[in-house]
Amino acid sequence: MRIIVAGGTGFIGTALAKSLLEEGHQVWILTRNPKTARLTEGARGVGWDGRTTTGWGELVSQVDAIVNLAGESLGSGPWTGARKNRILSSRVEAGKAISAAILQANPRPKVLIQASAVGFYGPHDDEPVTEESAPGRDFLVEVCRAWEASSQTVEELGVRRVVIRTGVVLSKDEGALQRMMLPFRLFAGGPLGNGRQGLPWIHPADEVAAIRFLLENEKAQGVFNLSAPVPLSNADFGYILAKVMRRPYWLPVPAFVLRLLLGEMSTLVLEGQHVLPKKLQDLGFRFRFETAEPALRDLLTG
């Protein structure tokens, strides 16, 4: 299979490209700096500006699939007005550029994997959230809805489109888990806020396997939640993390402190959902890591 990955230099994109290349697929990575980007060995870098088809659009006629993971990181800085605009525009402009390239292509790719996030659903209490659940009402919801809509027009062209609403992808080197580990390393770990908010997580091996499963399964179409089938509250996840790290679990961080420190970005840790990957499992996907303790042990002690 010949595949374009937009956002292929990020954590998920790099892992996906490595997996595809190891099995003999051809991978092109869309990147703003193809000469200096750290590409997975064997992948080909192609320059793009994230907004137009200039310099790469003609490549789309030569590939079987596109995976769009492009977008500025949510957690790399305070949510100022300017940064919120970049978070939104980086996703929407990339999706529209990919849609335009597919429109111009002949022949067209067979499938587009469009990234999104479980933030689509907004904060929920304890009720389980599936792909049928309604969207919430906050900034992250606005981002996810626009992100998903940015490439919707390809469906009218006969291209199979899959939207992946991903939870927290665990990594000891970057992202949410790395930040969660810091207070435990300092022997000051505990629940964030009231601790009842859901934390929909997924092991990176399952994230990559699920994307590949959806790429290759012609029955897959529409929205799929990518999160482990046993969701946890923030407090329960933290307790397991402390156990794996052999650290105490005792010092709660009040919600008002997190709001003072993080501003609106505190919603990433103070609000959540108990997300279930119902459609993915109904289609036959099997998780390697269904529960948090084996997943964390694999990442932190394996």
C-alpha positions in Angstrom: 0.0 0.0 0.0 1.2 3.5 -0.8 0.3 6.0 2.0 0.6 9.7 2.7 0.8 10.7 6.3 0.2 14.4 7.2 1.5 15.0 10.7 3.9 12.1 10.3 6.7 13.6 12.4 4.6 13.6 15.6 4.5 10.9 18.1 1.6 8.9 16.6 2.6 9.6 13.0 6.2 8.4 13.6 5.0 5.2 15.2 2.5 4.6 12.4 5.0 5.2 9.7 7.5 2.8 11.3 4.9 0.1 11.5 3.9 0.5 7.9 7.4 0.6 6.6 8.4 -2.5 8.5 5.7 -4.4 6.6 6.8 -3.2 3.2 4.4 -0.3 2.6 5.5 2.9 1.0 5.1 6.0 3.1 5.3 9.7 2.2 5.4 12.2 5.1 4.0 15.7 4.5 6.2 18.2 6.5 7.0 21.9 6.4 10.7 21.2 6.5 11.5 18.0 4.5 15.3 18.7 4.6 15.6 19.0 8.4 12.6 16.9 9.7 13.4 13.8 11.6 11.7 11.2 9.4 11.3 7.5 10.1 14.0 5.6 8.2 12.6 4.6 4.8 9.9 7.3 4.7 10.0 10.0 2.0 9.6 13.6 3.1 7.5 15.9 1.0 7.2 19.7 1.6 3.8 21.3 2.3 2.6 24.5 3.9 -0.3 22.9 5.7 -2.8 25.1 3.8 -2.6 24.4 0.1 -1.8 21.6 -2.4 1.3 23.4 -3.7 4.3 21.1 -4.2 2.6 17.8 -3.2 -0.9 17.7 -4.6 0.1 15.7 -7.7 1.4 12.9 -5.4 -2.2 12.1 -4.3 -2.9 10.4 -7.6 -0.2 7.9 -6.9 -1.3 6.7 -3.4 -3.9 4.4 -2.0 -4.5 6.1 1.3 -4.0 9.3 3.3 -3.8 9.6 7.1 -4.3 13.1 8.3 -2.9 13.6 11.8 -1.9 17.3 11.2 -2.5 19.9 13.9 -0.8 22.0 16.5 -0.4 20.3 19.9 -3.0 21.2 22.5 -0.7 20.9 25.5 2.4 22.8 24.4 1.5 26.2 25.9 -1.2 28.4 27.4 -4.5 28.8 25.4 -4.1 32.5 24.5 -6.5 33.9 21.9 -3.7 33.7 19.3 -2.8 30.1 20.2 -6.4 28.9 20.1 -6.7 30.3 16.6 -3.6 28.3 15.6 -4.9 25.2 17.2 -8.1 25.5 15.2 -6.7 26.8 11.9 -3.9 24.3 11.8 -6.4 21.4 11.8 -9.0 23.0 9.5 -6.6 24.3 6.9 -4.8 20.9 6.7 -8.1 19.0 6.2 -9.2 21.4 3.5 -5.9 21.2 1.7 -6.1 17.4 1.7 -9.7 17.5 0.5 -8.7 19.8 -2.4 -5.8 17.5 -3.3 -8.2 14.5 -3.4 -10.7 16.4 -5.6 -7.9 17.1 -8.1 -6.5 13.6 -8.1 -7.1 11.0 -10.8 -7.3 8.3 -9.7 -8.2 9.1 -6.2 -7.1 7.4 -3.0 -9.4 4.7 -1.7 -9.4 5.9 1.9 -8.8 8.9 4.2 -8.2 8.5 7.9 -9.1 11.8 9.5 -7.9 12.5 13.0 -10.1 14.0 15.8 -10.3 13.5 19.5 -12.7 12.4 22.3 -12.9 16.0 23.3 -15.7 16.1 20.7 -18.1 14.8 23.4 -17.2 17.5 26.0 -17.2 16.7 29.7 -19.4 13.9 30.9 -20.2 12.5 34.3 -20.1 8.8 34.8 -22.3 7.7 31.9 -20.5 5.7 29.1 -19.8 7.6 25.9 -20.0 5.9 22.5 -19.8 7.1 18.9 -23.6 7.8 19.1 -23.2 10.3 22.0 -23.9 14.0 21.2 -21.2 16.6 21.1 -20.6 18.9 24.1 -20.2 22.7 24.2 -16.7 24.1 24.8 -13.5 25.1 22.9 -12.3 21.6 22.4 -15.7 20.6 21.0 -15.6 23.5 18.6 -12.1 22.3 17.4 -13.1 18.7 17.0 -16.3 19.5 15.1 -14.5 21.8 12.7 -11.5 19.4 12.4 -13.8 16.5 11.4 -15.8 18.7 8.9 -12.7 19.9 7.2 -12.4 16.8 5.0 -16.0 15.7 4.9 -16.4 16.6 1.2 -14.3 13.6 0.1 -17.1 11.3 0.9 -19.1 12.9 -2.0 -16.2 11.8 -4.2 -16.6 8.2 -3.3 -13.6 8.1 -1.0 -14.0 6.0 2.2 -13.5 8.3 5.1 -12.8 7.2 8.7 -12.8 9.7 11.6 -10.7 8.6 14.6 -11.6 10.2 17.9 -8.6 9.4 20.0 -8.2 9.5 23.7 -4.9 10.1 25.6 -2.2 8.2 23.9 0.2 7.1 26.6 3.9 7.8 26.3 6.6 8.1 29.0 8.6 10.5 26.8 5.9 13.1 25.9 2.3 14.1 26.2 -0.1 13.8 29.1 1.4 10.8 30.8 4.8 12.4 31.0 3.2 15.4 32.8 1.2 13.2 35.1 4.3 11.3 36.1 6.2 14.4 37.3 4.4 14.8 40.7 4.7 11.1 41.4 8.5 11.3 40.8 8.5 14.0 43.4 6.5 11.9 45.8 3.6 14.3 45.6 1.1 12.5 43.3 -2.6 12.4 43.9 -6.0 13.0 42.2 -6.5 16.1 40.1 -9.5 18.1 41.1 -12.2 15.7 42.4 -10.7 12.8 40.5 -14.0 11.6 39.2 -13.5 12.9 35.6 -13.0 10.1 33.1 -9.6 9.5 31.5 -10.0 7.8 28.2 -6.5 6.3 27.4 -4.9 4.1 24.8 -1.5 2.3 24.5 0.4 3.6 21.5 0.6 0.0 20.1 -3.2 -0.2 20.1 -3.4 3.3 18.6 -1.2 2.3 15.6 -2.9 -1.1 15.3 -6.3 0.4 15.2 -5.4 3.0 12.6 -3.9 0.2 10.4 -7.0 -2.0 11.0 -9.3 0.9 9.8 -7.1 1.6 6.9 -7.3 -2.0 5.7 -10.8 -2.9 6.6 -13.1 -1.8 3.7 -16.2 -2.1 6.0 -14.8 0.7 8.2 -16.4 4.0 7.6 -17.6 6.9 9.7 -16.6 7.7 13.3 -14.6 5.4 15.6 -13.5 6.0 19.2 -9.8 5.0 19.7 -9.5 4.4 23.5 -9.1 1.4 25.6 -12.3 -0.6 26.4 -11.9 -0.2 30.2 -12.0 3.5 30.8 -11.0 4.9 34.3 -11.5 7.9 36.4 -8.6 10.2 36.8 -8.3 9.0 40.4 -8.2 5.4 39.5 -5.7 5.9 36.8 -3.5 7.9 39.1 -3.7 5.1 41.7 -2.5 2.5 39.2 0.2 4.9 37.9 1.5 5.3 41.5 1.5 1.6 42.0 3.5 0.9 38.8 6.0 3.7 39.7 6.2 2.6 43.3 5.3 6.0 44.6 2.7 7.2 47.2 -0.7 8.4 46.1 -1.8 10.9 48.6 -1.7 14.6 47.7 -4.8 15.9 45.8 -4.3 18.9 43.5 -7.4 21.2 44.0 -9.2 22.3 40.8 -8.7 26.0 41.5 -4.9 25.5 41.6 -4.9 23.9 38.2 -7.1 26.6 36.8 -4.7 29.3 38.2 -1.7 27.5 36.7 -3.1 26.4 33.4 -6.0 28.7 32.7 -8.5 27.4 30.2 -6.1 24.6 29.3 -6.9 23.0 32.7 -10.0 21.5 31.0 -7.6 18.9 29.6 -7.1 17.4 33.1 -10.2 18.5 35.0 -12.8 17.4 32.5 -13.1 14.1 30.8 -15.3 11.2 29.5 -15.7 7.5 30.1 -15.3 6.6 26.4 -16.0 3.2 24.9 -14.6 2.0 21.5 -17.9 0.3 20.6 -17.7 0.5 16.8 -14.1 -0.6 16.7 -14.8 -3.7 18.8 -18.0 -4.5 16.9 -15.9 -4.5 13.7 -13.6 -7.2 15.3 -10.6 -5.2 16.5 -8.9 -6.8 19.5 -6.9 -4.6 21.9 -3.5 -5.8 23.1 -3.9 -3.6 26.3 -7.4 -3.5 27.6 -6.6 -2.4 31.1 -4.3 0.3 32.4 -1.9 -1.6 34.7 -0.4 -3.9 32.0 -0.3 -0.9 29.6 1.7 1.2 32.1 4.0 -1.6 33.1 4.8 -2.2 29.5 5.6 1.4 28.9 7.4 2.2 32.2 9.1 -1.0 33.2 9.1 -3.2 30.1 
